Amino acid sequence: MTTTFTIETPVLHTQRLTLRPLTESDIEAVQREFARWSIIQHLSIHVPWPYPSDGAHHWFHHSIRPDVERKRAAVWAITHPPSSDALIGIVHIMQDDGLGHRGFWLAEAHHGRGYMTEAVERVNDHVFSTTTLDEMFVYNAASNVASRRIKEKTGAEFVGMVDAAHRSGETQTEVWVYRRTAWMQRSPKRPRSQKLTE
């Protein structure tokens, strides 16, 4: 049975990043950075490829905005101040419709710096401290080593494999879970940023 929950989208801070609510002004950056084979190849076949020229606009207005306004989803633009407030990636928490509770991606130019691990830990803190969700399921294509490594580093528990089609042709998906009890026990042991919310 699917667990429903409500979630707010406040500004969140980590040691190096600011996670702020996605806005309409981010559409151009999403279109530019997301519409790349290196990112989309690991995603579900529900994501079109080639990515249409109005793909980000449609996604924001017809999928993201309605769910965020109803507090059924939270979508953060990952930024790296003080150098810029420009979006370098996204973390998305949503109702689990069979694809998991969370999605994320990071612009290619910022890979390999630990930014997504940092963002994921802060978002997990938010989810388990402010929502009723006790278990957060997260998925990745079996061939997506980078996504798997983030789950391993942030304490997710491997559940098993399911069949799912991805743009790359991959047919297997790894299923992982974060559990509230385990996360809240782990959380104080990790370095925390001094300023977590505005």
KATA-V291593 format. One record per residue. OMEGA is omega as a letter, one per 30 degrees, with the letter a starting at -180 (* if undefined). BURIAL is I if it has 16 or more other C-alpha atoms within 10 Angstrom, else O. D_FIRST is the distance of its C-alpha to the first C-alpha in whole Angstrom. Layout:
omega;burial;d_first
OMEGA;BURIAL;D_FIRST
OMEGA;BURIAL;D_FIRST
//
This chain:
omega;burial;d_first
a;O;0
l;O;4
l;O;6
a;O;9
l;O;13
a;I;17
l;I;19
l;I;23
l;I;25
l;I;28
l;O;31
l;I;30
l;I;33
a;I;34
a;O;37
a;O;38
l;I;35
l;I;34
a;I;31
l;I;31
l;I;29
l;I;29
l;O;32
a;O;33
l;O;36
a;I;34
a;I;34
l;O;37
l;I;36
a;I;33
a;I;34
a;O;37
a;I;35
a;I;32
a;I;33
a;O;34
a;O;34
l;O;34
a;I;30
a;I;29
a;I;29
a;I;27
a;I;24
l;I;22
l;O;24
l;O;22
a;O;25
l;O;28
f;O;31
a;O;34
a;O;32
a;O;34
l;O;36
a;O;34
a;I;31
l;I;31
a;I;32
l;O;29
a;O;26
a;I;27
a;O;28
a;O;26
a;O;22
a;I;23
a;I;25
a;O;23
l;I;20
l;I;22
l;O;24
a;O;21
l;O;20
l;I;17
l;I;18
a;I;21
a;I;24
l;I;27
l;I;30
l;I;31
a;I;35
l;I;38
g;O;40
a;O;43
a;O;44
l;O;42
a;O;39
l;O;38
l;I;35
l;I;35
a;I;31
l;I;27
a;I;24
l;I;21
a;I;18
l;I;15
a;I;12
l;O;10
a;O;10
l;O;11
l;I;14
a;I;13
a;I;14
l;I;17
l;I;20
l;I;24
a;I;27
l;I;31
a;I;34
a;O;36
a;O;39
l;O;37
l;O;36
a;O;37
l;O;37
a;O;34
a;I;33
l;I;29
l;I;29
a;I;31
a;I;28
a;I;25
a;I;26
l;I;27
l;I;24
l;I;22
a;O;24
a;I;23
a;I;19
l;I;19
a;O;22
a;O;21
l;O;18
a;O;15
l;I;13
l;O;13
l;I;12
a;I;13
a;I;13
a;I;16
l;I;17
l;I;21
a;I;23
a;I;25
a;O;28
a;O;27
a;O;29
l;O;30
l;I;26
a;I;25
l;O;28
l;I;27
l;I;24
a;O;26
a;O;28
l;I;26
l;I;24
l;I;21
l;I;20
a;I;20
a;O;17
a;O;18
l;O;19
l;O;17
l;O;19
a;I;19
l;I;23
a;I;24
a;I;28
a;I;30
l;O;29
a;I;27
a;O;24
l;I;22
l;I;20
l;I;20
a;I;16
l;I;17
l;I;15
l;I;17
a;I;17
a;I;18
a;O;20
a;O;22
a;I;22
l;O;24
a;O;26
a;O;27
a;I;28
a;O;31
a;O;32
l;O;32
l;O;35
l;O;34
a;O;36
a;O;38
a;O;36
a;I;33
l;O;32
*;O;35
//
